[in-house]
Amino acid sequence: MMRAFEVQEAWGLDHLRRVERPAPAAQDGQVVVRIRAASLNYRDLLTIEGKGGTRRLPLVPFSDGAGEVIAVGANVRRVKVGDRVCPMFFQSWIDGPPDAAKRSRPLGGPLPGVLQDEIALDADGVSPIPEHLSYEEAATLPCAGLTAWRALMIEGGLKAGETVLAQGTGGVSIFALQFAKMAGARVIVTSSSDEKLARARALGADATINYRTTPDWAKAALELTGGVGVDHVVEVGGANTLNHSLEAVRVGGKILVIGVLSGFSQEIAMPVLFGKNLTMVGLSVGSREMFEGMCAAIARHKMKPVIDRTFDFEQTPQALAHMKAGAHFGKICVRY
Ligand SMILES: NC(=O)c1ccc[n+]([C@@H]2O[C@H](COP(=O)([O-])OP(=O)(O)OC[C@H]3O[C@@H](n4cnc5c(N)ncnc54)[C@H](OP(=O)(O)O)[C@@H]3O)[C@@H](O)[C@H]2O)c1
């Protein structure tokens, strides 16, 4: 038997139960990964609260973890026992552009997630992690890291010297800050907290705006770019931020539509879209091939993900409460 958490009889943080489950075996083409650390994503909160689109209970939540391969089934050549790996967010998206089938099997809803000691996965659904990263650091990569990487480096085609605006200081946004600096871009970070903005500057942010004390942060971003606007907006705020992003972005710029922190839908003025010749790209995480490209860059630059706090496995409910409170900067992890 092994440890796990399950959302059991109904959705909600109150229904997350610590359980014992049978340890899995590796079937043909599978590996078993001993998870050593997980990281939390806002999506995990939404999923546990029943707002993430997953309908089937019970569910082992959490998409993002890292660990070591402890068993391989027949016909597995990609990885071997002892390899340090991350399970991929989309278990069937290996490479190429997205399609419905590739997006159909995310971990942590509807597929069982990594909030359990061991998990059996298709060998194709795991990827090696950079050597210089701890399991906790690597556990931040499959969703938040890869989403920021794909947004800026793949969909955004970010170039040195361009300006990126990252909203807030949560997991995706701090990765966006780090990748953008790695690529030689100028970065503007917004936050509700001056203390977090100071930490963002210490990480390389070139300019910062407190969106609470400066609600018209789009105007401030325009001023910081000489009235031109930013080249890329990493849009994680959703309903309350999208119209500000449309104002802050330059003619011909890109809005990378990722998150819904302040709500799911918003009315927008379509003439702004065509008048500014904007590209709005909606994206969800990425493929294993993109993950491999990101890991190569992280290894080359010896980049370290930013971890706010790590909780022990048994304290996972407290880790989720910590995320819900929104006081974190970067990623929240769980150690197994
Ligand atoms: N499409 C995808 O593939 C994908 C992948 C990952 C995440 N997401 C989504 O992206 C969003 C961020 O995820 P995450 O895991 O990075 O979340 P997170 O770590 O919980 O980020 C929370 C932070 O976002 C900031 N924030 C909250 N409301 C904001 C607002 N109205 N304007 C600006 N910033 C705001 C706050 O930063 P301050 O405290 O600094 O103000 C807050 O601490 C979520 O909606 C998530 O579902 C989507």
The ligand as a Tripos MOL2 file, in Angstrom:
@<TRIPOS>MOLECULE
LIG
   48    52     1     0     0
SMALL
NO_CHARGES

@<TRIPOS>ATOM
      1 N1         -3.5100   27.8550  -19.8830 N.am      1 LIG1
      2 C1         -2.6270   27.1160  -19.2220 C.2       1 LIG1
      3 O1         -2.0280   26.1920  -19.7480 O.2       1 LIG1
      4 C2         -2.3380   27.4400  -17.8110 C.ar      1 LIG1
      5 C3         -1.2190   26.8840  -17.1710 C.ar      1 LIG1
      6 C4         -0.9260   27.2820  -15.8820 C.ar      1 LIG1
      7 C5         -1.7670   28.1940  -15.2420 C.ar      1 LIG1
      8 N2         -2.8610   28.6550  -15.8770 N.ar      1 LIG1
      9 C6         -3.7130   29.6450  -15.2590 C.3       1 LIG1
     10 O2         -2.9410   30.8230  -15.0830 O.3       1 LIG1
     11 C7         -3.3290   31.4830  -13.8870 C.3       1 LIG1
     12 C8         -2.1180   31.6070  -12.9890 C.3       1 LIG1
     13 O3         -1.7710   30.3280  -12.5110 O.3       1 LIG1
     14 P1         -0.6590   30.1580  -11.4140 P.3       1 LIG1
     15 O4         -0.6040   28.7110  -11.0900 O.co2     1 LIG1
     16 O5          0.5710   30.8790  -11.8030 O.co2     1 LIG1
     17 O6         -1.3730   30.9220  -10.2040 O.3       1 LIG1
     18 P2         -0.8040   31.3970   -8.8330 P.3       1 LIG1
     19 O7          0.5770   30.9370   -8.6120 O.co2     1 LIG1
     20 O8         -1.8190   31.0550   -7.7950 O.co2     1 LIG1
     21 O9         -0.7710   32.9790   -9.0130 O.3       1 LIG1
     22 C9         -1.4800   33.8000   -8.1370 C.3       1 LIG1
     23 C10        -0.9730   35.2260   -8.2670 C.3       1 LIG1
     24 O10        -1.5380   35.8670   -9.3880 O.3       1 LIG1
     25 C11        -1.6710   37.2370   -9.1270 C.3       1 LIG1
     26 N3         -3.0130   37.7180   -9.4170 N.ar      1 LIG1
     27 C12        -4.1830   37.3170   -8.9010 C.ar      1 LIG1
     28 N4         -5.1720   38.0680   -9.3810 N.ar      1 LIG1
     29 C13        -4.6030   38.9600  -10.2220 C.ar      1 LIG1
     30 C14        -5.1010   40.0210  -11.0010 C.ar      1 LIG1
     31 N5         -6.3970   40.3250  -11.0200 N.pl3     1 LIG1
     32 N6         -4.2150   40.7320  -11.7420 N.ar      1 LIG1
     33 C15        -2.9090   40.4280  -11.7300 C.ar      1 LIG1
     34 N7         -2.3870   39.4510  -10.9930 N.ar      1 LIG1
     35 C16        -3.2380   38.7300  -10.2510 C.ar      1 LIG1
     36 C17        -1.3600   37.4630   -7.6700 C.3       1 LIG1
     37 O11        -0.0500   38.0180   -7.6390 O.3       1 LIG1
     38 P3          0.3100   39.1990   -6.6110 P.3       1 LIG1
     39 O12         0.1320   38.5850   -5.2500 O.co2     1 LIG1
     40 O13         1.7080   39.5260   -6.9620 O.co2     1 LIG1
     41 O14        -0.6350   40.3100   -6.8550 O.co2     1 LIG1
     42 C18        -1.4170   36.0670   -7.0890 C.3       1 LIG1
     43 O15        -0.5430   35.9100   -5.9910 O.3       1 LIG1
     44 C19        -4.4760   30.6630  -13.3250 C.3       1 LIG1
     45 O16        -5.7100   31.1710  -13.7810 O.3       1 LIG1
     46 C20        -4.2480   29.2840  -13.9040 C.3       1 LIG1
     47 O17        -5.4440   28.5430  -13.9830 O.3       1 LIG1
     48 C21        -3.1700   28.2940  -17.1310 C.ar      1 LIG1
@<TRIPOS>BOND
     1     1     2 1
     2     2     3 2
     3     2     4 1
     4     4     5 ar
     5     4    48 ar
     6     5     6 ar
     7     6     7 ar
     8     7     8 ar
     9     8     9 1
    10     8    48 ar
    11     9    10 1
    12     9    46 1
    13    10    11 1
    14    11    12 1
    15    11    44 1
    16    12    13 1
    17    13    14 1
    18    14    15 2
    19    14    16 1
    20    14    17 1
    21    17    18 1
    22    18    19 2
    23    18    20 1
    24    18    21 1
    25    21    22 1
    26    22    23 1
    27    23    24 1
    28    23    42 1
    29    24    25 1
    30    25    26 1
    31    25    36 1
    32    26    27 ar
    33    26    35 ar
    34    27    28 ar
    35    28    29 ar
    36    29    30 ar
    37    29    35 ar
    38    30    31 1
    39    30    32 ar
    40    32    33 ar
    41    33    34 ar
    42    34    35 ar
    43    36    37 1
    44    36    42 1
    45    37    38 1
    46    38    39 2
    47    38    40 1
    48    38    41 1
    49    42    43 1
    50    44    45 1
    51    44    46 1
    52    46    47 1
@<TRIPOS>SUBSTRUCTURE
     1 LIG1         1 GROUP 0 **** ****
